[in-house]
Amino acid sequence: MSQLANPSPAPSSVPDWVAITREKVESLRFGVVQLLVHDGRVTQIERTEKTRLPSYPDTPVVR
């Protein structure tokens, strides 16, 4: 059988920032993960999560 074009690297060979980013993305339902890069290196990872509320068509609009 053919092998995958980009197999996942072994956990020990993955840089810390990749593992942290993967963890943040996998645990996120709605939101944004941003990487801050300085001089070609990831220096900060930010995660913003949104909470989506269900919309109910019978709910009156509060004014």
C-alpha positions in Angstrom: 0.0 0.0 0.0 1.1 3.6 -0.5 2.1 5.7 2.5 0.7 9.0 3.4 2.4 12.0 1.8 2.8 13.8 5.1 2.8 11.3 8.0 2.5 12.8 11.5 6.0 13.1 13.0 6.8 11.3 16.2 5.8 13.3 19.3 9.4 13.7 20.4 10.3 15.4 17.1 7.5 17.9 17.1 8.4 21.4 18.4 6.7 22.6 21.6 4.8 25.3 19.8 3.3 22.8 17.3 2.1 20.5 20.1 0.6 23.5 22.0 -1.1 24.8 18.9 -2.5 21.4 18.1 -3.9 21.0 21.6 -5.6 24.5 21.5 -7.1 23.8 18.1 -8.4 20.3 19.0 -10.1 21.6 22.1 -11.7 24.6 20.3 -15.3 24.4 19.0 -15.7 28.0 17.7 -13.0 30.6 17.8 -9.5 31.6 16.7 -6.0 30.5 17.4 -3.3 33.1 16.6 0.5 32.6 16.4 2.7 35.6 17.1 6.0 35.3 15.3 9.1 37.3 16.0 12.3 36.9 14.0 10.9 33.8 12.3 10.1 32.1 15.6 6.7 31.5 17.3 6.8 33.5 20.5 3.2 33.6 21.6 0.0 31.6 21.0 -3.4 33.2 21.6 -6.7 31.4 21.7 -10.1 33.2 21.6 -13.1 31.0 22.1 -16.6 32.1 21.2 -19.8 30.7 22.8 -22.6 30.4 20.3 -26.1 30.6 21.6 -28.9 28.8 19.8 -31.2 31.1 17.9 -34.9 30.7 18.7 -37.3 32.2 16.1 -40.0 32.9 18.8 -37.8 34.9 21.1 -38.7 38.6 21.1 -36.0 41.1 20.4 -35.1 43.2 23.5 -34.9 46.9 22.7 
